């Protein structure tokens, strides 16, 4: 849910460019066979590229010997200790349950994974499954195999912030500009100042960004440069809505850096990793240059068309947002540090308690955020976070009331690995039974909440917003009856005014009403109701469709004219068609460079090129219409065609302008 740029979303950008090209060529089949190359909330291109691992076809990996893992002292303790997970699984049955969950995926759709379970101040169970390196038949070892943590990295920044609060160096409610250099400009349009609490709660009002979120190792920059070069926009008032922000986490890390007077990765190592004796972990594998850890790192894998292939590693210039690498055991040790008030992580027991307290919720009856940790409201309140990079997935959760925690990692891109880590994690902490509440009387009609909703996290400027042409909304609410609605295939029942409970897992969501109208849906994160965007999409679809048809027909006309030796008659149209083709190809190249993780500065000249092509096409089409009207040699249909071509071309330019294709700045 959080912290992952999924391939299905990134591919849209690439697909749209190719769609236009294929319309020009009249060959949609070419487009349909393009291999997926983007990631939606997942990190993208890395060092090793698509090397097929020997004997790793679906069902062919011999994982039976390694999927059973090693019997450790901790695992023996599980079998002999009488305890149970928050979800009711007894300690003696834990390994059997976990083996069954992992075995559904390991060796078929996921190459390898690992789990660590914490209870009463110690790791009571840890185990590796599958391979960390299939080519060399190296199994996953929970104590030494290094995984990418993804957005679970953010938790180190939130804990660092609480340490600085305890030391009196940071006030969570003070404007962040107070702690930043005078020449560092926070992206802000609101008069309400942004605070560290806003960054922790993901309520700073930022939208999202792609260009520069991930990069190649040889293209890495320092944290401040990354923040300044790849700024986002503030589209909501601070505190108004929870909208997950990688930029906000990177900015929070820079804040820690400025207050502590040292690089954040150094601070985290000295103030978190060393006190907790976490040795097999790093906040930034690039900055720390941890050769030993890198040598122990699991390969990342992709699962496509029934086979597992080696993927790539992730490098994130805004490293506080997701670049930590380490073993699953170290996540277990981190959990022990969070749960044990004598761990040395904080000086005061009150700070441990404050850390796990609600700091944002859209309604008191639903789950929210607690100092950067997401909440699960069950029999026992759980604080959790997930993470994902291009080829790794992570789930981390702590249950303070039960002195329990679980960490799960996997090394394969895609939905199966995502499902695996979440199924394992939630199996340990979800309620034993779903408690559905009885609805109150005289509730508002469920029809009031019906509609489509979008996440504010969307990109609102620049060329990458064009991906949303194929995704008009993020969430759809459908009417079932006067008590129930459906949200993305799941049924919810209204139990209080605008408060709905999921009938499957019992979790609650809330619809915010403003001026008598429903404006927002919230389950931890918020989604804003769409009221005026339909016209934009209809206009865009009509514009693109009309332009594509006319472009292809004009191309056919010009080819025929060329064979009939009448090409000079349509000289202006030849030029305009050529410029259109160059513009579309430039868009596709830009998309390819974003996939290749080029920095914004490297792509900017081509973005400027888009603007130049757009101006030339606008003026050129006006000129060719004027010339066609005045051309006495043109017969009536030729004049109509020229006018139609000019008008639809300008319509298409407006569509591209609306979707940020001509924006030079981010």
Secondary structure, DSSP 4 states (H G I P E B T S, - for coil): --S-EEHHHHHHHHHHHHHHHHHHHT-HHHHHTPPP---EES----SS--EEEEEEETTT---HHHHT----HHHHHHHHS--B-TTS-BGGGHHHHHHHHHHTTBTTTB-EEEEEEEETTEEEEEEEEEEEETTTTEE--TTT-BEE-GGGGHHHHHHHHHHHHHTTS--TTSBGGGTS-TTPPP---SSSPPBHHHHHHT-S-B----TTTS--GGG---HHHHHHHT---B-S-TTS-----HHHHHHHHHHHHHHHTS-HHHHHIIIIITTTT--SEES-TTTTT-HHHHHTBPPPEEEETTEEEE------SSGGGT--EE-HHHHHHHHHHHH-TTSSS-SSHHHHHHHTS--B-SSTTS--EETTEEEE-SSS-EEEEEEEETTEEEEEEEEGGGTEEEEEEE-B-SHHHHHHHHHHHHHHHS-SS--PPPPPSSPPPGGGG-EEEEETTS--SSGGGGGGGG-S-SEEEEE-SSSEEEETTEEEEEEETTEEEETTT--EEEEEEETTEEEEEESSSEEEEPSS-HHHHHHHHHHHHHHHHHHHHHHHHHHHHHHTT-GGGGHHHHHHHHHHHHHHHHHHHHHHHHHTT--HHHHHHHHHHHHHHHHHHHHHHHHHHHHHHH-TTS-HHHHHHHHHHHHHHHHHHHHHHHTTTT----
